[in-house]
Amino acid sequence: MASKSISIGVLLHPVQALDIVGPLDILSTVSHEALSGYGPPGLADRLNPPRIQFHYIGPTKEPALLTANIRMVPNCTIADCPKLDVLLIGGPMPDYAKNLPQDINEFLLAKSKEVSIILTTCTGALVLAATGVLDGLEATVNHMAIDMKLASEIAPRPKWDRTRYWVVAEKDGTKIWTAAGAGAGMDMTAQWVRESFEHGPELIDFATQGLEWQPRDVKGKPMKYVNGRGETIEA
């Protein structure tokens, strides 16, 4: 069976670097390119990982300034962005969501009707909520933003949840995954991979070995995982 091809778009605005780089490292590690390139012989054939195209989207092709003075260069703009299957939105400072640029607002409204999956990390949920896409839906965001009333101030209509580290909702056929802080975004992405691909759990086992990282469940509890030595570590 041919590997599934997926087009993933990443919105580049001034965000916490790990909000997007963490999920991207997981997605890259479970891709056909990674498993066929440095996985054990035959693993890619057996697990049939997805072939992923990554699109980095900015208002222009000027580099986006992330935390720690990291600059990421878009390879397309919101005007010429190709058709996407998945859209990843990282978290900027809350003022950005409060004053969301009109072109970004229109882009998100259009893409929310096109993609099958939206993944947000941290205050990325506030960006999406500012467009009205999350109105009436269960969602989460960095729990500090909920406790400090920032979430309800920027977007009072979503049903903000501070008990879970990620929340899955659905609107007009699009599944919307919202995560709390940056680490929760990685955990959420791992869960999406587990659920979305035939051999998802084994793909994540490969990722945890390469990244030496222990995922957590939706309540923030450490999960069983495979470490870099190939040992299964119980929760």
N, C-alpha and C positions, 0 to 999 in steps of 0.2 A: 504494500500500500504506500502511495506517495505521501511524503511529509506534508502536513498542513502548512500553508503559507499565510502569514499574518503580517499586517501592516500596522505598526505601532507609532503613534505620534506623541511627541513630548512638547508641551507648551513651555517655551523659554521666556520667562520673565524673572525679575529679581527674587529668587527663591533660596531657601535653605538647601545647600548642595545635596545633602544626603537624602532629602525628600525624593529626588529623582534619581540620583546615582545609585542609591541602595536598590530600589526596585529594578533599575536597568541592569545592574550587575547580575541579579538573579535571572532576569529574562535572557540576558546574553548567555549566561552559563548553561541554561537548559535548552539552548537553541541547537539546531542541527549543525551549524557552523562550529560550535564549541565541542559538542560531543564527537563529531567526526574528526575534529582537528586534534584534540588532546585527550579524549576519552579512551578507555580500554578498547582494544580491537573488538569489533562486532557490536559494541554497545549502542551506537547510533542506529544500526540496522534493527536491533531488537526493540529499542524504546521508541523509534520513529519520532524523534523530537521535531518541533515546528521549525520551519524556515522563517526567520523574522527579518523584516525590513524596518529599520528605525528612521523616523523622520523627526528632525529637530526644528521646531516651528517658532519663528519670531515675527514681530510686527514688520521688521526689516531683516536684512542679513547681517546687521551689526551684532557683535557679540553681546550676549546677555551676561550681566554681572551677578554672580551668585555669591554666597557667603565665602569668607576667607579670600576674597578677591579672585575667585575662580571665574574664568570667562569661558562660556560655551558658545560656539559659533553655529547659528542656524544653517541648515542645508535647504530650507525652503521657508517661505513666508506664509502668513495667514491668507494672502491673496492667491498663492499658487500651490497651496498644500494639496497633495493628492488624496484620493479616497483612503480613509482609515478604517481599521477594524477596532482598534483600541486607542483611547486617549488617556495619557497620564498627565496629571496636574499637580505640581508641587506647591509648597506653601510659601507665600511672600509675607511681608509685614502686613498686619491687618489694615493699615491705611490704604494699601493698594486695592484690597477688596472693597473698601468703603468708597473708593473713587475709581472704580474699574473703568479703564479706557473703553470708549464706545466701540472701537474696532475689535477689541478682545471680546467684549460682550456679544457682539454679533457673530463672531467666529464660533464662540462656545455654543450659542443657541443653534447655529447651523449644524455643527459637528455632533451635538447631542442627539440630533435626529438621524444622523448617518451611522455612527459607530454602534457596535453591539455591546461594548464594554467601556465604561469610564472608571478610571482608578484615580482617587485623590489621596494625597498624604498631607497631614497636618492642616495648615490654614488654606491649602488648596481647596478644601471643601467650602471655605468662605467665598473663594473666587467663583466657584460654580454656583453657590447659593445666591450670590449677588445678582446672577442672571435670572433667578426665579426657577431654575430647573429643579431645585430641591424642595420647592414649596410643597408642604403636606407630606413629605417623605421622611422616614426615619434616616438619620445620618449621624455621623460623629465627626469630630475635629479634635485637634489638640485639646485635651481635657482642661488645661489651664484657660483656654479661650472660653470654654463653657462656664467654668467657675467664676471667671472675671466678668461674665456677662457680655463679652465681646461678640460671641456668636449670635446671641439673641438681639444685640444692638444692630449688627450688620444685616442679619437675616432672621427675622422673628418667626417665619412661617415653617421652616423645617422642624422636625421633631428631634431635637438634639439629644443624643444619648451619651452619658459619661460613664456608663457601666461596662461598655464593650470597647475593645481596641480596634475593631472594624465593624462596619455595618453594611449589609447588602440590601439594596432596594431596587425596585424596577419601575421604569416609566416608559410607556409607549414602546415596549419591546427592548429597551436598553437597560442592561443591568449596571447599576451605579454602586461601586464599592468605595466607601469613604473610610479612611484610617485616621487614628489619632496622630501622635508624634512620628518622627522619621523612622524610628525602629519599628513601630507598629505598621508603617507602610511596607517594610520588608516582609514582616510576618503576613500581612494581608496578601501581598503579591505571591508569596509561597502558597497560601491557601488557594488563591485563584488558579495557580498552575496545577495543584493537586486535583482540583475539580474539573479543569477544562480539557485535560488531555488524557488519552487512554492510559498512559503510563505515568501520569502526573506525580504520584508519590515517589516513584523511583527516580524521576527527573530531579525532584527536590533532594532526594538522598545524594545524588551526584553533586548538586549545588552545595549542599552543606559540607561535603567532604572538601570541595575546592575552596570554599570560603571560610571554613572553620567557624561556622556560625550555627547557633542553636535557635531555631524558631520558637515562638511562643504561640499559644492558642488565643482564641478571641477574648478570653478573660485575662490574658497576660501571663499565664502559667507556662513555664518552659515545657517543651514537648520532647518526646523521644526523637533522636536524630542519629545520623551516621557521621562520625568525625573524620578528620583527615587521615587517620590510620585505618579507616574502614571498620571501626568498632561501633556497634550500636549502643548508644548511651541512653539509658532510661530517663524518663522525666524526673 
